[in-house]
Amino acid sequence: MVDKKKDTKGMDIFIDIIEKAYQGTSFQYGEETFRLAPTLVRPADFHRKTCNAQTSYESLLNALDPAFKTLAASEVYRADTGWIAKGVNGYNGHKIRKITVGEEVFLLPNISKQPTAGIDTSGCQDNINTVMVICSIPDCEGAYVWLEKHLKLPKDVRQNEFHWNKLGQSYRQRLLDNFELVLAVCCDCLLVLKTNVFIDRKGKMETVFTNLVEGCFSGFESVPLAADFRANLKQRFFRAINGVAIHCDDDFTPLTPDKVVRLLVKTLAKQGADYFESYMPLFASLYSHESKSIQIADVIAGMVKTMLENREVKVLSPLPFDARKLNRQAKQLPKAYFWVNGE
Protein backbone atom coordinates (compact mmCIF):
# COMPACT_ATOMS: atom_id res chain seq x y z
CA MET A 1 0.00 0.00 0.00
CA VAL A 2 1.34 3.44 -0.97
CA ASP A 3 2.11 5.87 1.86
CA LYS A 4 0.13 8.96 0.78
CA LYS A 5 2.47 11.40 2.56
CA LYS A 6 5.51 9.92 0.80
CA ASP A 7 3.57 9.84 -2.47
CA THR A 8 2.67 13.55 -2.13
CA LYS A 9 6.26 14.52 -1.33
CA GLY A 10 7.49 12.38 -4.22
CA MET A 11 4.97 13.98 -6.57
CA ASP A 12 6.17 17.44 -5.52
CA ILE A 13 9.78 16.50 -6.31
CA PHE A 14 8.68 14.97 -9.64
CA ILE A 15 6.90 18.17 -10.76
CA ASP A 16 9.68 20.42 -9.45
CA ILE A 17 12.39 18.57 -11.37
CA ILE A 18 10.40 18.70 -14.62
CA GLU A 19 9.86 22.45 -14.30
CA LYS A 20 13.35 23.46 -13.19
CA ALA A 21 15.18 21.12 -15.58
CA TYR A 22 13.16 22.38 -18.55
CA GLN A 23 13.76 26.04 -17.71
CA GLY A 24 17.39 25.50 -16.74
CA THR A 25 17.28 26.90 -13.20
CA SER A 26 18.80 25.82 -9.89
CA PHE A 27 17.30 22.89 -7.98
CA GLN A 28 17.77 22.41 -4.25
CA TYR A 29 17.81 18.79 -3.11
CA GLY A 30 18.79 18.06 0.44
CA GLU A 31 21.79 20.24 1.23
CA GLU A 32 23.04 20.40 -2.35
CA THR A 33 22.20 22.89 -5.11
CA PHE A 34 22.22 21.67 -8.71
CA ARG A 35 22.55 24.34 -11.40
CA LEU A 36 20.70 22.73 -14.26
CA ALA A 37 21.14 23.43 -17.95
CA PRO A 38 17.86 23.43 -19.99
CA THR A 39 16.96 19.74 -20.21
CA LEU A 40 14.11 17.61 -21.51
CA VAL A 41 13.05 15.12 -18.85
CA ARG A 42 12.19 11.49 -19.63
CA PRO A 43 9.90 9.42 -17.36
CA ALA A 44 12.60 6.80 -16.81
CA ASP A 45 14.96 9.44 -15.39
CA PHE A 46 13.20 9.25 -12.04
CA HIS A 47 14.03 5.63 -11.36
CA ARG A 48 17.09 4.92 -13.48
CA LYS A 49 20.26 3.54 -11.94
CA THR A 50 23.24 5.69 -11.01
CA CYS A 51 25.33 6.68 -14.03
CA ASN A 52 28.70 8.32 -14.64
CA ALA A 53 27.35 11.87 -14.39
CA GLN A 54 28.40 14.21 -17.21
CA THR A 55 25.94 17.02 -16.41
CA SER A 56 24.47 18.68 -13.35
CA TYR A 57 21.13 17.06 -14.21
CA GLU A 58 22.67 13.59 -14.16
CA SER A 59 24.34 14.44 -10.84
CA LEU A 60 20.88 15.31 -9.48
CA LEU A 61 19.47 12.00 -10.70
CA ASN A 62 22.32 10.16 -8.97
CA ALA A 63 21.59 12.04 -5.74
CA LEU A 64 17.90 11.08 -5.63
CA ASP A 65 17.04 8.97 -2.60
CA PRO A 66 16.72 5.23 -3.40
CA ALA A 67 13.33 5.22 -1.63
CA PHE A 68 12.14 7.96 -4.02
CA LYS A 69 13.34 5.98 -7.04
CA THR A 70 11.54 2.86 -5.82
CA LEU A 71 8.33 4.84 -5.36
CA ALA A 72 8.77 6.53 -8.77
CA ALA A 73 9.16 3.18 -10.52
CA SER A 74 5.56 2.33 -9.66
CA GLU A 75 3.93 5.77 -9.45
CA VAL A 76 5.24 7.53 -12.58
CA TYR A 77 3.34 5.32 -15.02
CA ARG A 78 0.25 4.33 -13.04
CA ALA A 79 -2.86 4.86 -15.21
CA ASP A 80 -5.28 7.60 -14.11
CA THR A 81 -3.73 8.10 -10.66
CA GLY A 82 0.01 8.03 -11.44
CA TRP A 83 2.32 11.04 -11.34
CA ILE A 84 2.18 11.67 -15.09
CA ALA A 85 -1.62 11.41 -15.13
CA LYS A 86 -1.94 13.79 -12.17
CA GLY A 87 0.49 16.24 -13.69
CA VAL A 88 -1.28 16.28 -17.07
CA ASN A 89 -4.63 16.88 -15.35
CA GLY A 90 -3.19 19.54 -13.05
CA TYR A 91 -1.61 19.21 -9.64
CA ASN A 92 -1.58 21.98 -7.00
CA GLY A 93 -1.55 24.73 -9.62
CA HIS A 94 1.01 22.97 -11.82
CA LYS A 95 0.52 21.17 -15.14
CA ILE A 96 2.76 19.07 -17.33
CA ARG A 97 2.63 17.85 -20.92
CA LYS A 98 3.63 14.44 -22.23
CA ILE A 99 4.94 14.33 -25.79
CA THR A 100 6.11 11.41 -27.92
CA VAL A 101 8.72 11.72 -30.66
CA GLY A 102 9.44 8.42 -32.36
CA GLU A 103 10.00 6.02 -29.49
CA GLU A 104 11.05 8.77 -27.06
CA VAL A 105 8.70 10.15 -24.40
CA PHE A 106 9.36 13.52 -22.76
CA LEU A 107 7.72 15.40 -19.88
CA LEU A 108 7.44 19.18 -20.13
CA PRO A 109 5.97 21.80 -17.80
CA ASN A 110 2.80 23.43 -19.13
CA ILE A 111 3.80 26.98 -18.25
CA SER A 112 0.95 28.89 -19.95
CA LYS A 113 -1.77 26.42 -18.88
CA GLN A 114 -3.99 27.96 -21.61
CA PRO A 115 -3.61 27.06 -25.32
CA THR A 116 -3.37 29.56 -28.16
CA ALA A 117 -3.25 29.27 -31.94
CA GLY A 118 -1.14 30.97 -34.59
CA ILE A 119 -1.69 31.62 -38.31
CA ASP A 120 1.26 32.64 -40.46
CA THR A 121 2.67 32.45 -43.97
CA SER A 122 6.10 32.05 -45.55
CA GLY A 123 6.89 32.86 -49.17
CA CYS A 124 8.63 30.22 -51.29
CA GLN A 125 11.80 30.80 -53.30
CA ASP A 126 9.90 30.64 -56.58
CA ASN A 127 8.07 33.87 -55.61
CA ILE A 128 4.84 32.21 -56.70
CA ASN A 129 3.83 29.83 -53.92
CA THR A 130 3.16 30.61 -50.29
CA VAL A 131 3.08 28.20 -47.36
CA MET A 132 0.35 28.91 -44.82
CA VAL A 133 0.31 27.21 -41.41
CA ILE A 134 -2.43 27.00 -38.81
CA CYS A 135 -0.84 25.92 -35.53
CA SER A 136 -2.58 24.85 -32.36
CA ILE A 137 -0.10 25.82 -29.61
CA PRO A 138 -0.77 24.14 -26.25
CA ASP A 139 1.79 26.21 -24.32
CA CYS A 140 3.28 29.27 -26.03
CA GLU A 141 5.39 30.21 -22.99
CA GLY A 142 6.91 26.73 -22.83
CA ALA A 143 7.50 26.67 -26.60
CA TYR A 144 9.23 30.04 -26.36
CA VAL A 145 11.53 28.70 -23.63
CA TRP A 146 12.39 25.76 -25.91
CA LEU A 147 13.38 28.05 -28.80
CA GLU A 148 15.21 30.52 -26.58
CA LYS A 149 17.01 28.33 -24.03
CA HIS A 150 17.21 24.83 -25.52
CA LEU A 151 17.89 25.69 -29.16
CA LYS A 152 19.46 29.07 -28.28
CA LEU A 153 17.94 30.85 -31.25
CA PRO A 154 18.87 34.53 -31.57
CA LYS A 155 16.20 37.19 -31.87
CA ASP A 156 16.01 39.99 -34.39
CA VAL A 157 17.88 42.80 -32.64
CA ARG A 158 15.58 45.61 -33.81
CA GLN A 159 12.25 43.99 -32.92
CA ASN A 160 13.45 41.56 -30.21
CA GLU A 161 11.50 38.68 -31.76
CA PHE A 162 12.09 35.31 -33.38
CA HIS A 163 11.85 35.53 -37.16
CA TRP A 164 12.75 32.71 -39.55
CA ASN A 165 14.03 35.09 -42.24
CA LYS A 166 16.46 36.68 -39.78
CA LEU A 167 18.00 33.38 -38.62
CA GLY A 168 21.41 32.34 -39.91
CA GLN A 169 21.80 29.07 -41.78
CA SER A 170 23.26 27.22 -38.77
CA TYR A 171 20.23 28.08 -36.63
CA ARG A 172 17.82 27.13 -39.40
CA GLN A 173 19.59 23.80 -39.73
CA ARG A 174 19.35 23.28 -35.97
CA LEU A 175 15.58 23.63 -36.25
CA LEU A 176 15.38 21.35 -39.28
CA ASP A 177 17.53 18.70 -37.61
CA ASN A 178 15.06 18.68 -34.71
CA PHE A 179 11.99 19.09 -36.93
CA GLU A 180 9.67 16.55 -35.27
CA LEU A 181 10.75 17.47 -31.75
CA VAL A 182 10.19 21.19 -32.42
CA LEU A 183 6.69 20.42 -33.71
CA ALA A 184 5.90 18.25 -30.69
CA VAL A 185 7.11 20.90 -28.22
CA CYS A 186 5.42 23.81 -29.99
CA CYS A 187 2.20 22.30 -31.42
CA ASP A 188 -0.43 19.69 -30.79
CA CYS A 189 -1.87 19.89 -34.31
CA LEU A 190 -0.80 21.63 -37.49
CA LEU A 191 -2.47 22.30 -40.86
CA VAL A 192 -0.26 23.26 -43.81
CA LEU A 193 -1.21 24.61 -47.24
CA LYS A 194 1.17 25.35 -50.10
CA THR A 195 -0.60 27.45 -52.73
CA ASN A 196 -0.19 30.17 -55.36
CA VAL A 197 -3.64 31.73 -54.84
CA PHE A 198 -2.24 34.57 -52.72
CA ILE A 199 0.02 35.70 -55.59
CA ASP A 200 -2.26 34.97 -58.54
CA ARG A 201 -5.63 35.39 -56.88
CA LYS A 202 -8.94 35.40 -58.78
CA GLY A 203 -12.00 36.43 -56.86
CA LYS A 204 -12.54 37.81 -53.37
CA MET A 205 -9.97 36.93 -50.75
CA GLU A 206 -12.77 36.01 -48.36
CA THR A 207 -13.98 33.32 -50.78
CA VAL A 208 -10.45 32.13 -51.53
CA PHE A 209 -9.53 31.77 -47.85
CA THR A 210 -12.77 29.95 -47.02
CA ASN A 211 -12.30 27.55 -49.94
CA LEU A 212 -8.70 26.90 -48.94
CA VAL A 213 -9.82 25.68 -45.53
CA GLU A 214 -12.89 23.80 -46.79
CA GLY A 215 -10.85 22.06 -49.48
CA CYS A 216 -8.79 20.29 -46.82
CA PHE A 217 -11.81 18.57 -45.32
CA SER A 218 -14.24 17.95 -48.20
CA GLY A 219 -14.43 16.11 -51.50
CA PHE A 220 -14.42 12.52 -50.28
CA GLU A 221 -17.98 12.18 -49.01
CA SER A 222 -18.64 9.12 -51.20
CA VAL A 223 -15.72 7.18 -49.64
CA PRO A 224 -16.88 6.21 -46.13
CA LEU A 225 -13.46 5.79 -44.52
CA ALA A 226 -12.09 8.98 -46.06
CA ALA A 227 -15.28 10.91 -45.22
CA ASP A 228 -15.16 9.84 -41.56
CA PHE A 229 -11.44 10.58 -41.31
CA ARG A 230 -11.81 14.10 -42.70
CA ALA A 231 -14.84 14.84 -40.53
CA ASN A 232 -12.92 13.72 -37.45
CA LEU A 233 -9.84 15.71 -38.45
CA LYS A 234 -11.96 18.80 -39.02
CA GLN A 235 -13.46 18.33 -35.55
CA ARG A 236 -9.95 17.99 -34.11
CA PHE A 237 -8.89 21.34 -35.53
CA PHE A 238 -12.18 23.00 -34.59
CA ARG A 239 -11.84 21.90 -30.96
CA ALA A 240 -8.24 23.15 -30.96
CA ILE A 241 -9.05 26.73 -32.02
CA ASN A 242 -12.65 27.42 -30.99
CA GLY A 243 -12.78 29.78 -28.03
CA VAL A 244 -8.97 29.99 -28.03
CA ALA A 245 -6.94 33.19 -28.50
CA ILE A 246 -5.80 33.10 -32.15
CA HIS A 247 -2.81 35.21 -33.20
CA CYS A 248 -2.48 36.30 -36.82
CA ASP A 249 -0.28 38.73 -38.75
CA ASP A 250 -1.55 41.00 -41.52
CA ASP A 251 -0.64 38.53 -44.30
CA PHE A 252 -3.99 38.26 -46.08
CA THR A 253 -4.71 41.72 -47.49
CA PRO A 254 -7.39 42.96 -47.98
CA LEU A 255 -8.67 40.71 -45.16
CA THR A 256 -7.78 42.06 -41.73
CA PRO A 257 -6.35 39.56 -39.20
CA ASP A 258 -9.53 39.57 -37.10
CA LYS A 259 -11.57 38.76 -40.22
CA VAL A 260 -9.20 35.87 -41.04
CA VAL A 261 -9.68 34.45 -37.54
CA ARG A 262 -13.46 34.71 -37.77
CA LEU A 263 -13.52 33.04 -41.21
CA LEU A 264 -11.29 30.20 -40.04
CA VAL A 265 -13.33 29.34 -36.97
CA LYS A 266 -16.64 29.74 -38.82
CA THR A 267 -15.48 27.50 -41.68
CA LEU A 268 -14.37 24.75 -39.31
CA ALA A 269 -17.66 25.07 -37.41
CA LYS A 270 -19.70 24.37 -40.56
CA GLN A 271 -20.99 20.79 -40.44
CA GLY A 272 -23.63 20.86 -43.18
CA ALA A 273 -25.15 23.09 -45.84
CA ASP A 274 -26.90 25.30 -43.27
CA TYR A 275 -25.68 23.89 -39.94
CA PHE A 276 -22.91 25.39 -37.83
CA GLU A 277 -21.69 24.23 -34.47
CA SER A 278 -21.72 26.92 -31.82
CA TYR A 279 -18.47 28.81 -32.32
CA MET A 280 -16.56 31.67 -30.71
CA PRO A 281 -13.65 33.27 -32.62
CA LEU A 282 -11.16 34.99 -30.30
CA PHE A 283 -8.68 37.30 -32.03
CA ALA A 284 -5.54 38.28 -30.10
CA SER A 285 -4.82 41.86 -31.19
CA LEU A 286 -1.03 41.86 -30.89
CA TYR A 287 1.82 42.74 -33.21
CA SER A 288 4.38 40.02 -33.95
CA HIS A 289 6.98 41.39 -31.53
CA GLU A 290 4.32 41.34 -28.79
CA SER A 291 2.98 37.86 -29.61
CA LYS A 292 4.96 34.74 -28.78
CA SER A 293 2.35 32.68 -30.63
CA ILE A 294 2.92 34.57 -33.90
CA GLN A 295 6.68 34.18 -33.53
CA ILE A 296 6.30 30.43 -32.93
CA ALA A 297 4.02 30.13 -35.98
CA ASP A 298 6.56 32.13 -38.03
CA VAL A 299 9.37 29.72 -37.13
CA ILE A 300 7.17 26.70 -37.91
CA ALA A 301 6.07 28.20 -41.24
CA GLY A 302 9.71 28.76 -42.19
CA MET A 303 10.69 25.22 -41.20
CA VAL A 304 7.81 23.65 -43.10
CA LYS A 305 8.37 25.83 -46.17
CA THR A 306 12.01 24.77 -46.29
CA MET A 307 11.16 21.09 -45.85
CA LEU A 308 8.63 21.21 -48.68
CA GLU A 309 11.04 23.05 -50.98
CA ASN A 310 13.60 20.33 -50.25
CA ARG A 311 10.89 17.73 -50.94
CA GLU A 312 11.30 16.30 -47.46
CA VAL A 313 7.79 15.83 -46.08
CA LYS A 314 9.04 13.76 -43.11
CA VAL A 315 6.35 13.57 -40.41
CA LEU A 316 3.76 15.63 -42.29
CA SER A 317 0.90 13.58 -43.73
CA PRO A 318 -0.48 14.58 -47.16
CA LEU A 319 -4.12 15.62 -47.32
CA PRO A 320 -5.44 15.50 -50.93
CA PHE A 321 -7.23 18.77 -51.70
CA ASP A 322 -10.83 18.96 -52.93
CA ALA A 323 -10.42 19.96 -56.59
CA ARG A 324 -13.88 21.57 -56.71
CA LYS A 325 -13.06 24.29 -54.19
CA LEU A 326 -10.56 26.40 -56.13
CA ASN A 327 -11.06 25.34 -59.75
CA ARG A 328 -12.00 28.90 -60.67
CA GLN A 329 -9.49 30.70 -58.47
CA ALA A 330 -6.25 28.80 -59.12
CA LYS A 331 -4.50 27.17 -62.09
CA GLN A 332 -2.77 24.73 -59.76
CA LEU A 333 -4.42 23.03 -56.80
CA PRO A 334 -2.96 23.67 -53.35
CA LYS A 335 -1.03 20.93 -51.60
CA ALA A 336 -2.25 20.28 -48.08
CA TYR A 337 -0.63 18.46 -45.15
CA PHE A 338 -1.41 17.88 -41.51
CA TRP A 339 0.32 16.74 -38.35
CA VAL A 340 -1.22 15.73 -35.03
CA ASN A 341 0.94 15.14 -31.97
CA GLY A 342 1.00 11.50 -30.90
CA GLU A 343 -0.96 10.26 -33.95
Helices and strands as residue ranges (DSSP letters): H 4-23, E 26-29, E 32-35, G 43-46, H 56-63, H 66-75, H 83-89, E 96-101, E 104-109, E 116-123, E 130-137, H 140-145, I 146-150, G 164-166, H 169-177, H 179-186, E 189-195, H 205-214, H 224-241, E 245-248, H 257-269, E 282-283, H 292-309, E 317-318, E 335-340
